[in-house]
């Protein structure tokens, strides 16, 4: 039977998607299942690893049934995932020893403060391209080793595997046959030396993390594992694509040349710029990571990561309860011409790039007796665009490049109001592609290239098409006045939680 499709597994913070793409990189079928966050304490965020795995396998079943496609028609599988989140499990049983600690979790803030106070911050930045922050995997791993009963003893007996979500999915798809990760995911752990492309034993020594629990490093494209027949409905299918969600989205957007950038508007916000074949360490609060590794070729990236992107709309819905559906936020915001001088800084768990202030907290400022819920809704939407500009300003300062346009993807791009304000506050055009599931598409492309379903990046870039183009309409004086007030609001939010 002809191999007609690439399967992309996109495991994100809010849920799991499985998408089948055809040979023209078109979506043939898509399924989705949500996962439930766990909040054991304020600032702590976890997921059940078994729930994550069950949503993966159920979505696979659903997509086969919906599309009337058989496993024999799948040429390859690509995986993309929420990064930094960790799972630790037993080798023999495959049983998780603790919940997955999510990338949003702040439980290791004091641990990171201790690393900084001990003088490790600059050394870690030089080696990994990352700042010392609870965001990344390393201190989460250390926390589990130190706090979960029995883990240290099992590690000493070589009975433990640790991985990010990609490793956990591949382990289960292969029925325990492969414990691997790709370089893009590894570069978000704070344990990978981005210069040598090896796990950094010195950092692991500082953190007392044994190297044997970590997965084997693999290229982002190329066969790295195969599914087990008992798990994947009687078929051994190559797993030939693997990348962290934001690097995968950049690949899907065709950001193959230095200076090309994209912004993904999801729960969080991520701006990624391709910087070419050598790492570019930021002097302006960004992080450096691996975009992808294909064969012997490595592309690096500068990245600005924001904790609260589309999640600010979820907060209006679930926290303030001023809306019932996320889509209502834009409807409310469109009832006013501007935010009425109101600025919302969504530093609910601190500020990420380019500020890296774990002690910042959210605020709404500029409220008057005339402020309405519509102004709050608009200020929430505008906060997403302002945070994007914060990071793009840092990118341009680091690289000396003036961006000509920005490619966008993710769920929040459905809001034309947000996209127009983004163009206005940046002063450059916004390009929204026809397919906005770029995270999954990137994994699809990497998997397809890994089995010669497609043969080159030049071949796949032809599939990128613009759906909507947003030109700036705001004059420069107004733009800079708005942004200046935003910066003032951010400063008010900083160093609040002591």
N, C-alpha and C positions, 0 to 999 in steps of 0.2 A: 504493500500500500504506500502511495506517495506521501512523503513528509511535507505537509502543507502549511503547518503553523509553528510559531514560536509561542511558548507559554511564558508569561511574565508573572511572577509572584511578587506583589508589592505589599510588604508588611509594615504598616505605619502605626503611629501612636494611637489613632482612633479606631483602627481596624485593618482588615486584610482585604486586598483586591487580588483577583486572579483574572488576567486578560489574555485572550488569544489574539495574536496579530497574524495577518496573512503576509504573503510575499511582497505586497506593496506597502507594508507597515500600516495597514488599516486595521481598526479594531473589528474583529469578527464577533467576539462575544466577551462579556465582562460580568463578574459577580463580585459581591462585597458582603462582608460580615463585620459587625462592630466587635470591639473588645472592651471590657469593663476595667477602668482604672481603679486602683486600690490606694487609699490614703491612710496609712496606719497612724501617722502623726502629722501635725502641720508641717508643710514643706517636704514631706516624704511622698514619693510617687512610685508605685509598683504595678506590675501586671502578673497574672498567672501564666507561666510558660506553657502549661498544658492547654490553657484556653487559646493562647496564640497558635499553638500547633494544630489544635482541633479546627480553628477557623481556616487555616491553610488547607487542610485536607478536605473540609466541607466545601470550601470555595472551588477546589479542583473538581470535586464531584458535581457541584452545581454547574460549572462552566461546560463540562462534558455533556451533561444532560440538556442544558439550554441550547448549546450550539449543535447538538447531534454530531459530535466529533468523538472519535475513539482515541485512546492513548497511542495507538500505532501511527496516528497522523501527526504526532508532535515531533518536530525535528530536534528541539532542544528546549531547555528551561533556563530562564534568567531570573535572578533573585535580586531584589533591592529592598532596603529595610531602614527602619528608624535606627539611627546610629547611636553609639555610646552606651545604649542600654545593654545590660549584661545578664547572662544566665550561667549558673554553675550547676553541673549535674554529675551524677555517678556514671562512670564508663560502662559498668556491667549492666545495670538496670535501665539506664537512660533517664532515671528519675531526677527531677530538679531537687536541689537541696534547699532552695529558698526561692522566693518570688523573683522575677526579673526586676532589677532596680532600673527604673526609667531614667532617661537622659535628663528629664526635668527635675529629678530628685535632688534636694539640697542638703541631705543628711551629712555629707562630708565637708561642709563649709569649714568647720573648725580644723579638720585634718589638712585642708588646703592652706588655711591661715598658718598652720604650724610649718608646712613645707616652705612657705614664703619667708616666714621668720627665721628659718634655718638656712636661708640663702640658696635654696634650690631653684627658685623661679626662673632666673636668667639661664641657668644651665639646661633646664628642661625645655625652655623656649627655643634655645639654639639647636637642641637635638631633635625635637619633635615638631617645632613650628607652632605649638599650642601654648596658651597661657595656663597657669595652674588654676583650675576651677573645678567645682563639683560636677559640672556638665560632662566631663570626660570620664572614661571608663576606669582609669587606674585606681583612683581612690575608692570607687565603688567596690572593686575587687578586694582591695585591702580591707574594707569595712566587713565584707562577708567573711573573709578569712579570720578576722579578729572577733567577730560577734556571733556567728552562727555555729551552734554546737556541733562538734564532730567534723567540721570541714577541715581544720588543720590536720587532724589525725588521718583523714582519708587522703589528703594531699601527700603526706609523708609516705603513704603506702601506694602512691601513684594510681589512685582510684578516681581521680577527679578530672573533668574537662571544664574549661571556661571558654565562653565565646560571646560574641555579640549575636544579635537576632539572626543574622545570615547563617552563622555557624550552627546555631540551634536548629534551624530549618533544614539545612543540608544534612546534618547528623540524622535527623528523623526521616527525611526522604530516602536516605541511603541505608536506613535501619542500622545506624551505628557504624557504617562502613567508612565514613570520611569525617575527619575533624579538621576543617579548613576555613580560611577566610581570605578575602582579597585585600590588596594593599590599600585601597581607598577606605575600607572599614577599619583596617588596622591603624591607619594614620589618625584615627579619631580616639584611640584608646589612651593616648599620652604615654605609650610604651614603645612605639615604633620610631626608630631613628630614620628620619626621612632622607638622610644623606646616604647611609649605608644600605638602606632597605632591609634592615634586620631588626628583630626585637632587641631593645637596648638593655643589656644585662646590668649596666650601671644603675639605670633608673629602677629596674626591678629590684636591685639590691637595696636601694634607698627605701623602697616601699615594702620590702620583704615579700615580693611576689615571685614564686618559683616559675621558671620559664617552661617547665614541662606541662603545665596546665593549659598553655596557650595553643591556639590552632596553628596549623601549618600555613605558611603564606603562599598565596597563589596569585597569578595574573588575573585581571578583571575580565578578560576574554580568553577563552580556551577551555577545554574540558578539564574540570577540576574534581568532578565526582559523577556518579551515575545513580539513578534511582534504583531502589531495590524492587524486584518484581512483586514481592508480597505487599509492598506499600503502594506502589504506583500501578495497581490494577493490571498486573501481569507483564509490564513492560520495563525494560532497562533503557531509560532516556538520559542522554548526557545533560548534566548541569554545566553549562559553558559560559555563563555570564553571572557576575556578582559585583555589586557596587553599592556603597552607601547611597541613601536616597537622593541627597543633593548633588553628589557627583554624577549619579545616574541621570538626573534631570538635565544637568549641563550637557551630558553626552546626547541625550534625546533632543536637546535644543540645537545640536550641531555646533557647540562652542569649541571648535577644534583648533582655533588659531589664538595666539596670545592677544589679550585685550578684549576678546569676546566674553560677554557676561550674560547671566540670566538671573532672574529672581523668582523663587517659588513661594507662593502665598498659600501656606497650609496652616496647620495648628500653630506652628512656628513660622518664621520668615527666614529664608536663606538666600543670600546673594553670593554667587560664585563667579569668579573671573579666572579664565585660563591664563596662566603666566608662563607657559612653555615648558622646556625640558629641564629647567633648573629651579629649585625652590627659592622663593622670594620671601624673606622674613620681614614681617610688617613692623613699622615703627609707629603705626597709628591705630593700634588696638585691634587689628584683624588677626586671623589665624591662617597659617599655611598648612596645606595638606596635600595628599596625592589626589589628583583628579581621577586618574586611572592608569593602569599598566597593561599594555597590549604587546605581547612578545617581549622584546628588549626595550621598547619605547615607553618612557614614562612622561606623563603630563602632570604638572603641578598646578595648584590653584591658590588664590587668595580667597578667603571666605569671611563674610560677615554673617554671623548667626544671631537671630533675635528670638528670645524665648516665647514672647507673646505676639503672634501675628493674628491669624484668624481666630485664635482663642479669645481675643478681647470681645468678639461678637458672641461667642459662646457664654462669656461671663455676663453680658447684657441679658442673655436668655435664661441662663441657669442660676446666676448669682443675683442680679438686680431684678430679674423677671419682668423687665419692661417690654420684652417681646416674647412670642411663643415659638417662632421659627426664625432661624438665622437670616433667611431671605427678607424678613420684615425690617431688618436694620436699614437696608438701602432705601426701602419705601419710606420709612420715617425720615431718614436723612435728606431725601430729595424734597421734602416739604419746606426746607429752609435753604436760603441761598449760600449760607456759610455756617460755620460753627458758632457764630456770635461771640467770638473772643474766648471760647472755651477750649482748653487743651487737656486731653486725657493722656497721662503717661502710664502705660500698663505694666509697671514694674512689680507685678504681683509676687514674683519670686526673685527679684533683683533685676539688674540690667546686664544684658549680655554684650556682645560687640557693638560699638567699639569702646564701651565704658568699663565693662567687667567689674561691676559693683554689686556684690552679693548682698550688700546691706541696703540697697535702694528699695523703696516701696512705692506702690502706685499712688497717683494723685489725680484729682480733677481740679483744675484751677481756672479762674476767669469767670466764675459763676456770678450772676447778678439776679435781681428779682425777676428779670425778664427771660431768664434761661428756661428753656423747655426741654422735654425729653428728646425732641427732635435734634436739638443742639448737641446733647450728650451722644446720641447715635452718630451724628456726623463727626464729632470729635473722635469717637472710637474708630471709625473708618479712616479718618485722616491720620491717626496715630500710626497706622500700618505704613502709610506712605512716608511719613516723616522718618520712621526708623530705617526704612530702605535708603533714604537720602543720607542719613548719618553714616551708613556703611559705604555707600558709593563715594561719598566725599573722602573717606579714609582710603579707599581703593585708588582714587585718582591721585591722592597725595603720595601714596606708596609707589605707584607705577609711573607717574608723570603723564599718564594717558588721559585724554579727554574723551569720554564716551560719546558716541554718535547716536546710539539707541540702546534700548534695553529689551531683551526678550523675556516674556513672562509666562508663567504656568501656575497650576494649582487651583483649588476650589474657589478662592476669593476673586479670581479673575473674572468670574461671572458677573461681578459688580462693575458695570460701566462707570459708575460714579467714582469708585476707587481707582480704576485704571486712568480715568481722565485727570483726577487729582494727582495721581502719581506722575503723569506726564507734566502737569502744571508745576509741581513742586520740584521736579528734577530739571525742567527746562529742556528735555529731550523727548523724542518720540518713544512710545511704548508699542512693541510688536507682540500681539497675541496670536499664537498659531492655531490652526484648525483643530489639532489634537492637543488638549491641555493635560492629558495623562502622561506628562513627559517623564515622570519618575519611572513608570512602568515601561515606557517606550525605550528609554535608555538601556534598561536591563534587557529588553528584547533585542535591541541592536547588538549589544555586547555578546549575548548568547548566539545570535545569528552569525556574527562574524567569527565566533569561536568554532563553528562547524561548517563554515563556508556556505551557509544559507544566503548570506550576502558576502561580497568579496573585498570591499574596501569602504573606508569612510566617505570617499567621493561618491560611491554608489548610493549610500543611504541619505546623504545630505540633500539629494534631489527631492526627497519626500517631505521636506520641511516647507510648509505653506502658511502664509499670513491669513488669518481670519479677520482680525480687526486691527486697525492702526490708529493710535491716539496721538494727535499732535498737541503740543503745549498751547494753551490759550491765555494763560495768565501772564500779565506783564511782569518784568523783572523786579520792579520796585515792590509790588505786592507780594511776589514770591519770596523775596528776601526778608520782608517784614514778618510774614507768617513764620518762616523758618527760624528767624531770630527769636521770636516769642516761644517757639517750641524748645529751643535750646535753653532758654531761661526756665521753662517749666521742668525740663530734665534736671537741671542743676538743683531745683527745689526738692526733687525726689531723692537725691543721692544721700548716702550715708545716714539713712533714717533709722534703720534697725540696728541697734548696738548690742 
